[in-house]
Amino acid sequence: MAVASPATLAIGLITASTLFLAPTAQAAPKPSEKQLRGELVDLNKKVDQLIEQYNGKRVALAKAQDAEKTAGARLAEAEKTLGDAQRRVTEIATKRYQSQSAALPHFLVPDAGAAAVMEQITDEEQAVVDNLVVVRDEKKKAADEAAALAVDLAAQADEVDKRRTEAEGVIDDIKAKLKALMPYGTGKRANGSWAPELPAGRENITSRMRIIRDEIKKTFDMPFEIGCYRSGGGGEHPLGRACDFMMSTGGSMPTAANLRLGDRISEWAIKNKDRFGVKYVIWKQRINMGSGWRQMSDRGSITQNHYDHPHISMY
């Protein structure tokens, strides 16, 4: 199976991805948020390709090792067949040698018929020997291929780890630049508390809610709608201080990928709670107010237990 070299791929990855950091005679303009996000998407795709190429090698090695095991089993069977044939020939030859009496079966009496039988048995043994040679060659070839792949994989594993570490270093640098470009929640007092805000605009949400909602939309690829203001029902939604970030169409369990996305959004919101003014996050029947997740009581449905959406409330 022809697989592109992860090392070659990764070298191109690192070279391409670090161009924007190269020094110039004049101070290069700072990259825009859009440019940084584009770089981040491209880098993550290339890292995924790097890992995919490496995994392809691992699959090829596993197949080669299976082929070696199969060849080994065939070899063991062929060796057993040869042993049986050799014992058969030896047994008959011994009886012929010891036979001096007509009372022995006629095919052991040294005549033309017995010789023909012995010749046939010897031919059968030779066929078994020939097959054994073929199987031994197959076993050796399979073992050699598996060993070569194992050596190649071990060498590439180190190279992939090195290149992936370099790529992830660039990714971390881009993320740091993006974080520096993120806005802050409005209305934060000098003592760290948050001034009350009234909802505004057509969406009936507060400025702080709008800021974090928009940042989440830019940072994550949202699979479904985001629901914020709704009248009645209590909580922060009627106050314009809460949004639900749907991971399914509602009422159904999200896919495994979207559950992981919900995890990432929730952790991101908690990590940046002091920057934006997050009051708490509810996700998967748990609430986090900044000091860790706490289990909530069962409210009776997937939606009410917040399994289909992270809920973010703001001060």
GIUR-V523197 format. One line per field, one symbol per residue. psi: psi as a letter, one per 30 degrees, with the letter a starting at -180 (. if undefined). A space follows every 50 residues. Layout:
psi=???
This chain:
psi=jkkkkeeeeeeeeeeefgeffkkleljkkkkleeeeeeeeeeeeeeeeee eeeeeeeeeeeeeeeeeeeeeeeeeeeeeeeeeeeeeeeeeeeeeeefkg kfflkfffkiaeeeeeeeeeeeeeeeeeeeeeeeeeeeeeeeeeeeeeee eeeeefeeeeeeeeeeefeeeeeeeeeeeffkllklgklegflkkkkkll lffhlleeeeeeeeeeeeekjkfalkkckkklfaafeffggkkkjkfafk flklleefeeeeeeeeeeeeegefefhkelkkkhhlkjgfglkkkllkff leefghfgkkkkkl.
